[in-house]
Amino acid sequence: MEREPRASEAAPEAAVLFAWGANSYGQLGLGHKEDVLLPQQLNDFCKPECVRRITGGGGHSAIVTDEGGLFVCGLNKDGQLGLGHTEDVLYFTTCRSLLGCPVQQVACGWDFTIILTENGQVLSCGSNSFGQLGVPHGPRRCVVPQAIELLKEKVVCIAAGLRHALAATASGIVFQWGTGLASSGRRLCPGQTLPLFLTAKEPSRVTGLENSKATCVLAGSDHSASLTDAGELYVWGSNKHGQLASLAAFLPLPQKIEARCFQNEKVTSVWSGWTHLVAQTGLLWLRA
């Protein structure tokens, strides 16, 4: 139930959604494929004040509402929108196959999508060329979200990178799948056997985190990260741009970023870009 403002309170301004930037596939949801240089208001496909999350991938976008609805648009050549076809979509459109199955979070990879429902189940759709859908012996692509059956425990957080994905369970275990990090790992760690989770095409437990409890996972183009309930940040994968705060070019196993990097404060929130990380403590820190 919406609370009516008191007479002494100013009526809040209505929320509005805006989009701008690259739009080659209609990923801005504005009904065309022209790039947009300035923020442009989106049509009212849902109540903007009810938007819970907004995220984007290589050429597609997704919005989750407070009621658990999933709206998608943009590039769809591999079925990453989960709409049952492979035509690009120029307006935000309801993913009808998930009606009656409220969505908690969505993560968009380069050409695939990972979906977390409110009951902790994980689904995937789009390209599976690198095992990024987490379905063993699955098809090359999937145009309708399908459950990742090998994730037996309730999942609380998901992430998607260029060609890999992650999930954190309610008990704090981290799983990774998709071979996106393997090529960089082999090139930068010659003669070294890579851990299974870097080469797996189905959910594989990330080793090296056994003594911690993950509350959040993140993914960049070629790196992964995990935040623990103790406020510690673990990172692994490519360090090409220094995003892992390490001297190594590639970290095959999770490595904790020392607390001194954050003035010995606990990390409370983390966000990942394609090749950088942002972490928040009591203050805000940026690693490029």
Secondary structure, DSSP 8 states (H G I E B T S, - for coil): ------TTS--------EEEE--TTSTT-BSS-S-EEEEEE---SS-GGGEEEEEE-SSEEEEEETTS-EEEEE--TTSTT-SSS-S-EEEEEE-GGGTTS-EEEEEE-SSEEEEEETTS-EEEEEE-TTSTT--TT--SEEEEEEE-TT--S-EEEEEE-SS-EEEEETTS-EEEE-STTHHHHHHHSTT----GGGT-SS-EE-TT-TTS-EEEEEE-SSEEEEEETTS-EEEEEE-TTSTTSSSSSEEEEEEE--GGGGTT----EEEE-SS-EEEESSSEEEE-
